[in-house]
């Protein structure tokens, strides 16, 4: 008979479930099977002594790693202690005693049911199939010993709960799906080069090197012999770099026969895009620019029907004397300083009406002044000439070229023998009027108009006469130097080509820096020239000046009422010229606007000015 780990047995009545031997014990040799008969053999009988012995003999204790009794061990122990009873005739069999502490299956009459296996027996009889008796029952809650030949993985698999297996399967599916979707992206990041292309509005001239595409290489000049000439003059320092010429990029050097640059360089900062960039680069901000907008709006409201402006009204606190041409020129300079022309800009209609008025009053000789007071004549000529030359340079309108040339010709012919200008043509010189005429000549050169070199040389000669050391300047030859005339004279020196680091210029700038703007000592005329000088110098000089001036002007601008956007010429701190009734509200407002437009009104003369800015 073949070996078997567990053998079916004859069981108790049908209402009892069959007893199955757990897997795990060593296999027991098969015993000879009893003959199958038509009648069921009688169960073995037990004596009283056997029952008492079974009841009094406790089972062996279970192993320490089990929390419940091991049924197999208990069965084996009980069978070993119980003497075998006589089996039915012709049927050698060993019977195992029931497990103590468990429900012992019995048959009617109170006799125990014989067990399936007997420990230590050489042969175990195979149970006969019985149709009426089900096998014995193993009580629920008992654990059986695992089979000896099962691996740890098999035991873990059989003991694992269903939810754990489900979780592992789903986790595996998620990993597979992640690899499916992530793999293409990983390959893209590893094998693909992504480029950001920036396209220009227009395709310009393309500079391409054909050798890049043809596979050719650039010619190699390394092996060519270089022969040094033998007739070179000896030098003190053979490693010294060649001397660089002092060239003013805006063509202001009086000693040069170079034409001044066009307005595209000198006044390009007034264009919309450049204006916004230069505003922040040179120390302006939104508040200062907002003040400029309010000031221009005020000036636009004051324009008269014929396109002119007035120094006396209709606003409050006008000047004592009238000068329509000077007032119109000053208002137009404020609009043009912000980029407005008669062709473009928010206030192009105001500029167009204003320039028409000036052209209508200009005489055949280029003179603009129509008043009777001689001490205003060349002041007015200088201001109107600046307007015409700037506007021509900004627009290149051919209709303005001839009026601009005539205006500059009048200024040149009015130069005094001392080299400067004063109230009337060819009659004496002072630094104040000379400063306005020099700015007109500079505007003409920036617009591309011719200015004779001799005229500029004579201006330098005059400035030499009103200074003792080249740093401090006076109003006239017989006067003492002061900070106001020093600022105006130094601006002329800058326009005439002085080097930025000239010791005399630096000393004069330091002197101006000791008289920073102060609202309690207001003098917009001095501030106007000082602002331009410091702006051209750049660096720490400009930073200190701008920090003192910018926010102060914004703070004291009129914020409401009919004069909103203007500056009060009097008030608690009257302007130095307003107390003399020589400068009213329009005059003070225009000069204040020039100062707040300085960030973009004129580009710095010195090429290193932008690099020296300290913010």
C-alpha positions in Angstrom: 0.0 0.0 0.0 1.3 3.4 -0.9 2.6 5.8 1.9 0.3 8.5 3.0 0.7 11.5 5.3 -2.8 11.2 6.6 -5.2 8.4 6.5 -9.0 8.4 6.5 -10.6 6.4 9.2 -13.9 5.1 10.4 -15.6 7.9 12.0 -18.5 8.6 14.4 -22.1 9.2 13.4 -23.0 11.5 10.6 -23.5 14.5 12.8 -19.8 14.7 13.7 -17.3 16.0 11.1 -14.3 13.8 10.2 -11.0 14.1 12.0 -8.1 14.9 9.6 -4.5 14.4 10.6 -2.5 17.6 10.0 0.4 17.7 7.6 3.8 17.6 9.1 4.6 14.4 11.0 7.0 11.9 9.4 5.3 9.4 7.1 4.1 6.1 8.8 4.4 2.8 6.9 1.2 1.5 5.6 -0.4 -1.4 7.6 -2.1 -4.2 5.9 -5.7 -3.3 5.2 -8.4 -5.5 6.7 -10.6 -7.4 4.4 -13.7 -5.5 3.3 -16.8 -7.2 4.4 -20.5 -6.5 4.1 -20.7 -5.7 7.7 -18.7 -3.1 9.6 -16.3 -4.5 12.1 -17.0 -3.8 15.7 -15.0 -1.0 17.3 -12.4 -2.0 19.9 -13.5 -2.1 23.4 -11.8 -0.2 26.3 -11.6 -1.4 29.8 -12.3 0.8 32.8 -8.6 0.8 33.5 -7.9 2.1 30.0 -10.4 4.9 30.4 -9.1 5.9 33.8 -5.6 5.9 32.5 -6.5 8.1 29.5 -8.4 10.5 31.8 -5.6 10.7 34.4 -2.6 11.1 31.9 -2.1 14.7 30.8 -0.8 15.4 27.4 2.7 16.7 26.8 3.1 20.5 26.7 3.0 22.2 23.3 6.2 23.9 21.8 6.9 27.4 23.0 6.4 29.0 19.6 2.8 28.0 19.5 0.0 29.8 21.2 -2.5 26.9 21.0 -2.0 23.2 21.7 -0.6 21.1 18.9 -3.1 18.4 18.1 -0.6 16.1 16.4 1.8 16.1 19.4 -1.1 15.4 21.8 -2.3 12.5 19.7 1.1 11.0 19.5 1.8 11.3 23.2 -1.5 9.8 24.2 -1.1 6.8 21.8 2.4 6.1 23.2 1.2 5.9 26.8 -1.9 3.8 26.2 -1.5 0.1 25.8 -2.9 -1.3 22.7 -6.2 -3.1 22.9 -7.1 -6.2 21.1 -8.2 -5.4 17.6 -10.8 -7.3 15.7 -9.7 -10.7 14.5 -7.4 -10.6 11.6 -7.0 -6.8 11.8 -3.7 -5.6 13.5 -4.3 -2.1 14.5 -3.1 0.5 16.9 -5.5 3.0 18.3 -4.6 6.5 19.5 -6.1 7.9 22.6 -8.2 11.0 22.3 -6.6 14.5 23.0 -7.1 15.7 26.5 -9.0 19.0 26.6 -10.8 18.5 23.4 -14.2 17.3 22.5 -13.8 13.5 22.2 -16.0 12.0 19.6 -17.9 9.0 20.8 -20.4 6.6 19.4 -23.6 5.6 21.0 -22.9 3.7 24.2 -20.2 6.1 25.4 -17.2 4.5 23.8 -14.4 6.6 22.2 -13.8 6.6 18.5 -10.5 5.0 17.4 -7.9 7.5 15.9 -6.3 7.4 12.5 -2.6 7.1 13.5 -0.6 5.5 16.2 2.8 6.9 17.0 5.6 4.4 16.8 3.6 1.7 15.0 5.2 -0.1 12.2 2.0 -0.4 10.2 -1.3 1.5 10.3 -4.4 -0.1 9.0 -6.1 1.9 6.3 -9.5 3.0 7.3 -12.4 1.4 5.5 -14.9 3.6 3.7 -18.0 4.1 5.7 -21.0 5.8 4.3 -22.9 6.3 7.5 -20.2 7.7 9.8 -18.5 11.1 9.1 -14.9 11.6 10.4 -14.1 13.1 13.8 -14.0 16.9 14.4 -10.9 19.0 15.2 -12.1 21.9 17.4 -11.9 25.3 15.8 -9.2 27.7 16.9 -6.5 25.1 17.0 -3.4 25.4 14.7 -1.6 22.5 13.1 2.1 22.1 12.6 3.2 23.0 9.0 4.7 20.3 6.8 8.4 19.7 7.2 9.2 20.0 3.5 7.5 23.5 3.1 9.8 26.4 2.5 9.5 29.7 4.4 8.1 31.5 1.2 5.3 28.8 0.9 4.4 29.2 4.5 4.3 33.0 4.3 2.2 32.8 1.1 -0.3 30.4 2.8 -0.5 32.5 6.0 -0.7 35.9 4.2 -4.1 37.6 4.4 -6.0 38.3 1.1 -5.7 42.1 1.5 -1.9 42.0 1.6 -1.7 40.0 -1.7 -4.1 42.5 -3.3 -2.0 45.4 -2.2 1.2 43.9 -3.6 -0.5 43.2 -6.9 -1.8 46.8 -7.2 1.6 48.2 -6.2 3.2 46.2 -9.0 0.7 47.5 -11.5 1.3 51.1 -10.5 5.1 50.6 -10.9 4.6 49.1 -14.4 2.3 52.0 -15.4 4.7 54.5 -14.1 7.5 53.1 -16.1 5.4 53.0 -19.2 4.6 56.8 -19.0 7.9 58.0 -17.6 10.2 56.2 -20.0 9.4 58.5 -23.0 10.0 61.6 -20.9 13.2 60.3 -19.5 14.4 59.6 -23.0 13.3 63.1 -24.1 15.3 64.8 -21.3 18.3 62.6 -22.1 18.4 62.6 -25.9 16.6 65.8 -26.9 18.0 69.3 -27.0 15.4 72.1 -26.5 16.1 75.5 -27.9 14.5 78.9 -27.2 14.4 80.9 -30.4 14.0 84.7 -30.4 12.8 86.1 -33.7 13.4 89.7 -34.7 10.7 91.8 -36.3 12.7 92.0 -39.5 15.5 89.9 -40.9 18.5 92.1 -41.1 21.9 91.6 -42.8 23.1 88.2 -41.7 26.9 87.9 -41.0 27.6 84.2 -41.6 30.9 82.4 -41.7 30.9 80.0 -44.7 33.5 77.9 -43.2 31.1 76.8 -40.5 28.9 75.1 -43.1 31.3 74.1 -45.8 33.7 72.1 -43.5 36.5 74.4 -44.4 38.8 75.8 -41.7 39.9 79.4 -41.3 43.3 80.2 -42.7 46.1 79.7 -40.2 48.4 82.7 -40.0 50.4 81.4 -37.1 53.2 80.1 -39.2 53.7 83.3 -41.2 56.8 85.2 -40.4 56.4 88.7 -38.9 59.3 91.0 -39.6 59.7 94.0 -37.4 60.9 97.2 -39.2 64.4 98.3 -38.3 63.8 102.0 -38.5 61.4 102.5 -35.5 62.2 105.3 -33.2 63.3 104.5 -29.6 60.7 104.8 -26.9 61.0 105.2 -23.1 58.6 102.3 -22.3 58.2 99.7 -25.1 55.3 98.1 -23.2 53.2 101.2 -23.0 49.9 101.4 -24.8 49.5 104.0 -27.5 48.1 107.3 -26.3 44.3 107.6 -26.9 43.1 110.9 -28.3 40.7 112.9 -26.1 37.6 112.8 -28.3 34.2 114.1 -27.0 31.6 111.8 -28.4 29.1 114.7 -28.7 31.6 116.8 -30.7 31.9 119.6 -28.1 35.7 120.0 -28.2 36.5 123.5 -29.4 39.9 122.4 -30.8 38.5 119.8 -33.1 37.3 120.3 -36.7 34.9 117.3 -36.3 31.2 117.8 -36.9 29.0 117.5 -33.9 26.9 114.3 -33.8 23.3 114.4 -35.0 20.4 114.7 -32.7 20.0 110.9 -32.8 22.9 110.6 -30.3 22.7 113.8 -28.3 19.0 114.0 -27.7 17.9 110.4 -28.3 17.2 110.0 -24.6 13.9 111.9 -25.2 12.4 109.1 -27.2 9.8 107.1 -25.4 11.8 103.9 -24.9 15.1 105.6 -24.1 13.4 108.0 -21.7 12.0 105.3 -19.5 15.4 103.5 -19.4 17.4 106.6 -18.7 14.9 107.8 -16.0 15.8 104.9 -13.8 19.5 104.7 -14.8 20.3 108.3 -13.8 18.3 108.6 -10.6 14.7 109.5 -11.6 11.6 107.7 -10.4 7.9 107.5 -10.9 7.3 110.4 -8.6 9.6 112.7 -10.5 8.2 111.7 -13.8 4.7 112.2 -12.5 5.6 115.7 -11.4 6.8 116.4 -15.0 3.5 115.2 -16.4 1.6 117.4 -14.0 3.8 120.4 -14.9 3.3 119.9 -18.7 -0.4 119.7 -18.2 -0.3 123.0 -16.3 1.7 124.7 -19.2 -0.8 123.3 -21.7 -3.6 125.0 -19.9 -1.8 128.4 -20.0 -1.2 128.5 -23.7 -3.0 131.4 -25.5 -5.1 131.3 -28.6 -2.2 132.5 -30.8 0.0 129.7 -29.6 2.1 131.8 -27.3 2.6 131.9 -23.5 2.8 134.9 -21.1 5.1 135.6 -18.2 2.4 137.5 -16.4 -0.7 135.2 -16.4 -3.5 134.1 -16.6 -2.2 132.1 -13.6 -1.4 133.6 -10.2 1.9 135.2 -9.2 3.1 136.2 -12.7 6.2 138.2 -13.4 6.2 142.0 -13.3 7.4 142.5 -16.9 6.1 140.7 -20.0 8.2 138.9 -22.5 6.0 136.7 -24.8 8.8 135.3 -26.9 10.8 134.3 -23.9 7.8 132.8 -22.2 6.8 130.8 -25.3 10.4 129.5 -25.7 10.6 128.4 -22.1 7.3 126.5 -22.3 8.3 124.8 -25.6 11.7 123.7 -24.1 9.8 121.9 -21.3 7.6 120.1 -23.8 10.5 119.2 -26.1 12.6 118.0 -23.2 10.0 115.3 -22.6 10.1 114.2 -26.3 7.2 116.2 -27.7 7.5 117.8 -31.1 5.2 119.3 -33.7 4.9 115.8 -35.2 4.8 113.5 -32.3 3.9 113.3 -28.6 1.0 114.0 -26.3 1.4 117.7 -26.7 2.3 117.9 -30.4 -0.6 120.4 -31.1 0.7 122.7 -28.3 4.3 122.5 -29.8 3.0 123.1 -33.3 1.1 126.2 -32.3 4.0 127.5 -30.2 6.6 127.0 -32.9 4.4 128.7 -35.5 4.2 131.7 -33.2 8.0 132.0 -32.9 8.5 131.6 -36.7 6.0 134.3 -37.2 7.9 136.8 -35.1 11.4 135.9 -36.3 12.9 138.6 -38.4 14.8 138.1 -41.7 18.1 138.3 -39.8 17.1 135.6 -37.4 16.2 137.9 -34.5 13.3 136.8 -32.3 13.0 139.6 -29.7 10.2 142.1 -30.3 10.3 143.9 -27.0 11.7 147.3 -26.1 13.8 146.5 -23.0 17.3 146.0 -24.1 18.4 143.9 -21.1 16.1 141.0 -22.3 17.2 140.9 -25.9 19.9 138.3 -26.1 18.4 136.3 -23.3 15.4 135.9 -25.5 17.5 135.2 -28.6 19.4 132.4 -26.9 16.2 130.7 -25.6 14.4 130.8 -28.9 17.4 129.6 -30.8 17.7 126.6 -28.5 14.0 125.8 -29.3 14.4 126.0 -33.1 17.7 124.0 -33.2 16.4 121.2 -30.9 13.2 120.9 -32.8 15.0 120.7 -36.1 17.4 118.1 -34.8 14.6 116.0 -33.3 12.5 115.9 -36.5 14.8 116.9 -39.3 12.0 118.9 -40.7 13.4 120.8 -43.6 11.1 123.7 -43.0 13.0 124.4 -39.7 16.5 124.3 -41.0 16.7 127.8 -42.5 15.1 129.4 -39.4 17.6 127.5 -37.2 20.5 128.6 -39.3 19.4 132.2 -39.3 19.0 132.2 -35.5 22.5 130.8 -35.0 23.9 133.3 -37.4 22.4 136.1 -35.5 24.0 134.8 -32.3 27.4 134.4 -33.8 27.3 137.9 -35.2 26.2 139.4 -31.9 29.4 138.1 -30.1 31.3 140.8 -28.3 35.0 141.5 -28.7 35.6 140.0 -25.2 34.3 136.7 -26.5 31.0 136.6 -24.7 27.5 138.2 -24.9 25.4 140.5 -22.8 22.1 142.3 -23.3 22.6 143.8 -26.7 24.6 142.6 -29.7 28.3 143.4 -29.6 28.0 145.4 -26.4 30.0 143.9 -23.5 29.9 140.4 -22.1 28.7 138.7 -18.9 28.6 135.1 -17.9 24.9 134.9 -17.5 23.9 135.8 -21.1 26.9 134.0 -22.4 25.7 130.7 -20.9 22.4 130.9 -22.8 24.1 131.6 -26.1 26.6 128.8 -25.6 23.7 126.4 -25.1 22.1 127.6 -28.3 25.4 127.0 -30.2 25.7 123.5 -28.6 22.1 122.7 -29.7 22.9 123.8 -33.3 26.0 121.5 -33.3 23.9 118.5 -32.0 21.4 119.2 -34.8 24.2 119.0 -37.3 24.5 122.8 -38.1 27.8 124.5 -38.5 29.3 126.6 -35.8 32.7 128.2 -36.5 35.6 127.0 -34.4 36.7 130.6 -33.9 33.5 131.5 -32.2 34.0 128.7 -29.6 37.6 129.6 -29.1 36.6 133.2 -28.3 34.1 131.9 -25.7 37.0 130.1 -24.0 39.0 133.3 -24.0 36.2 135.2 -22.3 35.8 132.5 -19.6 39.5 132.7 -18.9 39.0 136.4 -18.1 36.4 135.9 -15.4 38.3 133.4 -13.4 41.6 133.5 -11.5 42.3 129.8 -11.1 40.0 128.1 -13.7 37.7 126.7 -10.9 35.6 129.7 -9.7 33.9 132.2 -12.0 32.4 135.7 -11.7 29.5 137.4 -13.4 31.9 139.9 -15.1 35.6 140.6 -15.1 35.3 143.1 -12.3 33.1 140.9 -10.1 34.0 138.3 -7.4 33.3 134.7 -8.1 30.2 133.0 -6.8 28.6 129.6 -6.9 25.9 130.6 -9.4 28.2 131.9 -12.1 30.7 129.1 -11.4 28.0 126.5 -12.2 27.1 128.3 -15.5 30.7 128.8 -16.5 31.6 125.2 -15.8 28.7 124.0 -18.0 30.2 126.0 -20.8 33.6 124.5 -20.1 32.1 121.0 -20.4 30.5 121.9 -23.7 33.7 123.3 -25.0 35.6 120.1 -24.4 37.2 120.1 -21.0 38.2 116.7 -19.8 36.1 115.2 -17.1 39.1 114.8 -14.7 40.6 118.2 -15.4 41.8 119.4 -11.9 40.2 122.8 -12.4 36.9 121.3 -13.4 36.9 118.9 -10.5 37.8 121.7 -8.0 34.9 123.8 -9.4 32.5 120.9 -9.1 33.5 120.4 -5.5 32.8 124.0 -4.8 29.3 123.7 -6.3 28.8 120.5 -4.3 29.3 122.6 -1.1 26.2 124.6 -2.1 23.6 121.8 -2.5 20.0 122.8 -3.2 18.1 123.9 -0.1 14.4 125.0 -0.3 15.0 127.6 2.3 17.6 129.2 0.0 15.7 128.7 -3.3 17.4 129.7 -6.5 16.1 127.8 -9.5 18.4 129.6 -11.9 21.5 128.3 -10.0 19.9 124.9 -9.5 19.3 124.6 -13.2 22.9 125.1 -14.2 24.3 123.1 -11.3 22.0 120.2 -12.2 23.4 120.0 -15.7 27.0 120.2 -14.6 26.6 117.4 -12.0 24.6 115.2 -14.4 27.5 115.4 -16.9 30.1 114.6 -14.2 28.2 111.6 -12.8 29.4 109.5 -9.9 29.2 110.7 -6.3 28.9 114.3 -7.3 25.7 113.7 -9.2 24.2 111.3 -6.6 24.6 113.9 -3.8 23.1 116.6 -5.9 20.2 114.5 -7.2 19.4 113.2 -3.7 19.1 116.8 -2.5 17.1 118.1 -5.4 14.7 115.6 -6.8 12.3 114.8 -3.9 12.4 118.4 -2.7 11.0 119.6 -6.1 8.4 116.9 -6.2 7.3 117.7 -2.6 6.7 121.4 -3.2 4.8 121.1 -6.5 1.2 122.4 -6.3 -1.0 119.3 -5.8 -4.4 120.8 -6.3 -6.4 123.9 -7.5 -6.2 125.8 -10.7 -2.4 126.0 -10.5 -1.9 122.3 -10.0 1.4 121.1 -11.5 3.2 124.4 -11.1 5.5 125.8 -8.5 4.7 128.8 -6.4 7.4 131.4 -7.0 6.9 133.0 -3.6 5.2 131.3 -0.6 7.2 130.7 2.6 10.5 130.3 0.7 10.4 132.7 -2.3 12.7 132.2 -5.2 15.7 134.5 -5.4 14.5 136.0 -8.7 10.9 136.2 -7.8 11.6 138.6 -5.0 13.0 140.9 -7.6 9.8 140.5 -9.7 12.0 139.2 -12.5 10.7 135.6 -12.4 7.0 134.6 -11.9 5.2 131.3 -11.8 5.8 130.2 -15.4 9.5 131.0 -15.1 10.0 129.0 -11.9 7.8 126.1 -13.2 9.7 125.8 -16.5 13.1 125.7 -14.8 11.9 123.1 -12.3 10.7 120.9 -15.1 14.0 121.2 -16.9 15.7 119.8 -13.7 13.3 116.9 -13.4 13.8 116.1 -17.1 17.6 116.1 -16.8 17.7 112.3 -16.6 16.9 112.0 -20.3 16.9 115.6 -21.6 20.5 115.5 -22.6 22.8 112.5 -22.6 25.9 112.9 -20.4 28.8 114.5 -22.2 31.4 112.1 -20.9 31.2 108.6 -22.1 32.0 107.2 -18.7 29.2 109.1 -17.1 26.8 106.2 -17.1 29.4 103.9 -15.6 30.1 106.3 -12.7 26.5 106.5 -11.5 26.1 105.4 -7.9 22.6 104.6 -7.0 
